[in-house]
């Protein structure tokens, strides 16, 4: 049985059918026919026409695109989509793109409309700035109402003066007061106990009226202070005790409490650590009015003419001074040793007569037969020994200044050497610029 080939969609259907079962195209007498063996018989010159509701009508094409049914292919053209299918896919893509763009635009609008205002501080800042101003405007009102109910009490008054003297009755003087605390609400009141002597205004201006004395009372709450007012009506001020008349230069006279005085008139005395000694024997001025000074207060101090020895000096002596009205007296202070220095075990039998006059009068020979090439003495001792350094001396031993180069090896006081430890050092005796030295060698007892 022969079959008819649809001119529109290429579907074969039995020739007994009046139209194509696929596209609905009416069978035409000039349509191609296919034999049972699949051969095609063309009937040239024939034409075809669509019927209403055919497969490729516009309505059926749109409906098929929406349902997603596959397009039918013509026989003999496998894999090729018809033109209607291609057009529907492009439209769908365009619709999808338009929808996406619309969604993006909506999202942008929502973000700008609802999220961007949160980052703008305009409205919150205005509210924050406005709120404190309202609070500040209310605080003074509350503060002002507090003094009316409770008040701030005054705790102290400081007056600018506690005594006012008037010699010119035409002048006034302000008595000012500083209150504590400064924000006290209590009233300050000035009162004159005798308005016939002086008056005072509410602001503290004191005006003399007549000669005499009165008191200005300053009151603030429970605190009260007073200021004395003296009006002399042109009289001279109250005389004060006259200062003692200073003596003329040369009127200050002092004699030293020592018989040793240098050619320059400087006194000279030898003391021990801890001694107290009065510098003057006689003086025509009170000791408290004289200026007393010491060149080295770490060695000796002086007050009202009394010298106190504290330590031994590094030099032969220090100077103390007494000065008044331009006249100055000075005295040398020599220190012989510390109070803990042991006294000599064997004092000299006889002491030569003292002759301190002049620099060359101090002579001494060491108590040893050994001497160095420079004329210094030399002696060897042992730890624990005491040794009298001089054999002959022209002055009292305590008048000379005795020193040891290394007190850790030996000490010396009034010419007596006390050995402390093994070693070697030198001792010296000095008086009026003349100096004698001796080498001390301390060895272990064999």
C-alpha positions, 0 to 999 in steps of 0.5 A: 500500500502506498503512503503519502509524504506530507509536503510540510513536515515530511511525515509519511502517512497512509494514502487513505488519510485526508491530512497529515496526522502530525502537522495537520496539513491536508492531503494534496493530490500533487503530494509525493507518494512513497512506495512500500520500499521507501522510494519517493514519487514526486508529483511536480507542479503540485502545491500545498496549503496549511489547514487551520490548526496544523502542526506548524500554525503559529498557535501550535508552534507557540504552544509546542515551545511552551510545553518543551516538546521536541521539534520534528525533523524532516526525513532526509535531514537528520540533526537539523532543527526547523526554523520555528524551534530556533526562533523560540529559543532566542526569545526565551534567552532574551526573556531570561536576561531581561528578568535577571536585569530587572532583579539586579536593578531591584536589588540595587534600588533596595540596597541604596534605599534601605542600607545606605542611610545607616552609614550617614550620621547626619540625623543621629549627630543632630539628635546627639548634639541637640540632646546634651544642649537640652540637658545643659539648659536644665542643669543650671536651673537645678543648680540655682535652686540648690543654694536657695534650699541648702546653701554653701557654708563658708569655712575660712576667711583670708584678710589682706591685712590684719593691721591698718595704720593711718597717719593721713586722715584723708586717705582710705584703704581697702580691706579685701577678703578671700572666702573659702570656698569661693562659691559660698552663698553666705554673705560677707559682712564688714563691721567697725566696732568704733565708727568714730575712729574708722568706718568700713563699707560693705565692700571693705573700704576702711576710712579713718575718722578720728585718732584712736584704735578700733577693730574691723570685724569681718563675718561670713556665716559662722566664720569671723576674722578681725583687723586692727585699725590705728589712726594717728591723725598725722602723728608719727608712727609708733616708735620701735626699739632702736637698733644698737649702735654699731661700733666704728671700724676698729672698735671690735677688740678680741684677745685669743684664749691661747698664748700662741699667736703668729707674727700676723696676729693669727691665733694658734691652738692644738685640740683633739677630736671632740674638744670644745674650746672658746676662741676668745678670752676677752671681747668688747662685743656680745658673741651672738652679734659676731659673725663666726665662720669656719673654713672647713666645718667637717673638721671644726665648727664655731658658734658664738666663739665656741669651737667644736672639733669633729675630725682631723684635717687633711692639712696641718690646720684649718682657720676659724674667724670672728668678724664684726663691723669690718674687723676680723680675727682668725685662729688656727685650729690644729687637731692631734688625733682621734679620741680613740688613739691610745695614750703613749705607754712611756711619756718622755721624762722631760719636755724641752721649753716651748719656743714657738716663735719663728718658723725655724725654731721647731727642731726634732730628732727621731728616736732611732739611729737609722736615717734615710739619705734624705735625712728622714728617720727609719724604723722597723716595728712589729704589729701591736707595738707602740713607739715614741717617734721623737727623741728630742723636740723643741716644742710640746708634742701636742703642738705639732701636727702628726700624720700617717700616710697609711693609718691602716699600717700605723697611726700617730698621735702626739709623737707616739706611733701605734702599729696596726698591721704589716706594711710600710708607710711614713709618719710626719711631724709639722709645725710652723712650716717645718716638717720632719718625716720617718719611714715605718717598716712593720714586719712579722715577728720572727 
